[in-house]
Amino acid sequence: MSEPRSVILAVVSAKNDFANQIVLRLARAADPSGIKSLGVISKPDVLVPGSESEASFVSLAKNQEVGFLLGWHVLRNMDSEKGQSSLFDRNNQECNFFSQGIWEELPRSLVGVDALRTRLSSLLLGQIASELPSLIDEINIKANSCRMQLQKLGDPRATVDEQRLYLLHISQAFQSLVKAAVDGTYNEPFFEDAKTNAGCQKRIRAVIQNLNEEFTNKISLRGHLRHVLENEDQRSVSKHLIRITREEYVRHIETLIKKTRGRELPGTFNPLIVKDLFQEQSGPWEGITQSHIAATWVAARDFLQHSVSYVADGATSETIFNKVILPALKDIRHELKRESQEFLKSHQRGHPITYNHYFTETLLMCTCRFTPHLAPPHEKLPSGP
């Protein structure tokens, strides 16, 4: 009933009140505007002549109670209780019934099986004429889809050699796509439009470059645990950084110096405190790194899934991806996680050391701010406290 090309014949029996018959509710649910529904009233001969029930069904037949765009039709059924009779006799009885009483008011085109046959023929002809163009378009679309699926299936591969040859062709096409994507040569139809979401995912070189830039920005902006401010006015709320003033950070270092006293002389500090401060400041590195690995892994997974789906049919591509590619990707992800943890271990546990001359020069300048007598000869000290 809900098919757009269907014509609904809503048949109600005069034996019961039409308002209680579920077929009308079903027809309204499938065709709210009533443009493809034709109502049919059966067994009108069971109604008491002159009764309110008979009048209500006549009103229904005139399309005054339940409005259908195609209107209503009334049939007098064959009386099976009187035994078998010919169709000729049935038609004569029906014609006599509608030629008397209140039913005589109805147009002859709305009563009788002959009029219904003519009415349905005209209705179906008009329905076919109006729906045929869209039906042809739908058939062509489905036919083209089937042709594409058959083309993607490739040649028949009933033997092992044919199956191996098919996999070989898939692997060659897959390798070509992956190489083009890694090289940043997006000329194949596979890459689609860069403005679409799928087109962006398929340009894997661009995706990884953007993720690398994002990783660099995160390390630069959020890679340190404490962000030292010059004054209290610069303080703001951040879920990634602890924003403190220089004075607060100095007090934090002083507290840490007291807790890490060793064999150093009075007035000096344990040089290992630098290790503690560095490891504290570099605390966010691991979380940012693991997040970057996860994002690049997802990008590679989506790209490979698009690629294998492009070169093989649905069943084959799903099997190859789930049985071959995805397990390999999971192994790579575990290896990346392990290697990144191993790489960060030296920064998290080892003693920091640098040969960058900027570190020495900056340290000397900072020392001179507080101990002017250590400044190099003829060197002008920077202004400020």
Salt bridges, closest charged atoms under 4 A:
ASP45 OD2 - ARG76 NH2 3.95
GLU94 OE1 - ARG90 NH2 2.90
GLU105 OE1 - LYS62 NZ 3.30
ASP114 OD1 - ARG117 NH1 2.94
GLU131 OE1 - ARG5 NE 3.52
GLU138 OE1 - ARG5 NH2 2.87
GLU138 OE2 - LYS142 NZ 3.22
ASP183 OD2 - LYS179 NZ 2.85
GLU192 OE2 - LYS202 NZ 2.51
ASP193 OD1 - LYS195 NZ 3.99
GLU214 OE2 - LYS218 NZ 3.41
GLU230 OE2 - ARG246 NH2 3.15
GLU232 OE2 - ARG235 NE 2.64
GLU248 OE1 - ARG235 NH2 2.98
GLU280 OE2 - ARG226 NH1 2.93
GLU280 OE1 - HIS252 NE2 3.12
ASP302 OD1 - ARG301 NH2 3.21
ASP313 OD1 - ARG157 NH2 3.21
GLU335 OE2 - ARG338 NH2 2.58
GLU339 OE2 - ARG338 NH2 2.74
GLU342 OE1 - LYS345 NZ 3.28
GLU361 OE2 - HIS357 ND1 3.26
